[in-house]
C-alpha cells in the first residue's frame, strides 16, 4: 500500500509569539557582591575585604558604584573592626579583660554595621538612578541608529522597573541569617530604608516589605543588647554559643516561618507587579486599548527557573 503523505505542520502559532519583546539595556547587576554586602552586615570585615579588592570594569558603572560608595567609609570601618576582633580574640585566649563586653559588642555589632547599612542604602538609590539613566540613553541611541534590519530589532520592546537588588537580598535572605542580621542591625535597616527615597514603584514595594520583616526584629536587637549589658566578661564567649542554641527555640522558629511567609508573599506580589507593568507598557507601545488581548499574547511572561521570583528577558 502506498504511504499517505502527511500534511506539513502548522507553524503559524509557534512562530507568532508575543507581539512585544522585553529588552533590558542596563548593565548586569552585581548580585553576588550585593549578597555578600548583606552578609557583611553580620560577619563584618571578612566579607568586606574581597568586595573592596574586586577590580571593577571601567565601563561598568554599576560595579564602580561599589568602590565609589564603600571605599572611603570602609577605610575607617575595616581597621577598627579588625582591631576590635583581634582584641576580643586576644582577651579570650589570655583570659584577661581588655575591653568591657557591652562597649565592644555595641561598637562591633551595632554601630559599625549601622554605618555600613547607611552607605549601602545610598548605594541602592544610586544604582537605581544609574539603571534608569542607562535605559534612557541607550534607548535614545537605539532609536537614532539606522542599522535595525532584523525583525527582532524592529519588534517593539518594553521593560519593567529595575530590580531593587539590595532590598530583594534583604527579603530573600536565609531565615537563619535574616534573624541574625535583624538582631544586630534591624533598627538602622528600618530607619535608613524609610529615609531613602526610591524612584520606582517596584523599589517602593520592596521597601514596604523590608519594613514589615525587619520592624518586629527591632525587639530582637533590643533584647540582644539587654543580654550583653547584663553579661560579665567571663560570660561573653558563652553568648555566641548560646545564640546558636536559641536558633532551635520555638519562638525563633516561629519568626523563621513569619519571614518565609513575608518573603513568599513579596515574591508573588513583585511578579504580579512586573507582569502588570509589562502588559501595560506593551499596550502603550502597540497603541492598544486595555483588555484588548491577553497579556501572554502581548509580551513575554516566561518565568526564570534559575532565579527566584523573576521573569526572563526575551532579548
PyMOL commands that set and color helices and strands:
alter all, ss='L'
color gray80, all
select helices_A, chain A and resi 12-16+31-43+45-53+61-94+101-144+151-154+165-171+175-195+201-215+217-229+233-246+250-286+295-298
alter helices_A, ss='H'
color red, helices_A
select strands_A, chain A and resi 21-22+157-158
alter strands_A, ss='S'
color yellow, strands_A
deselect
rebuild
show_as cartoon
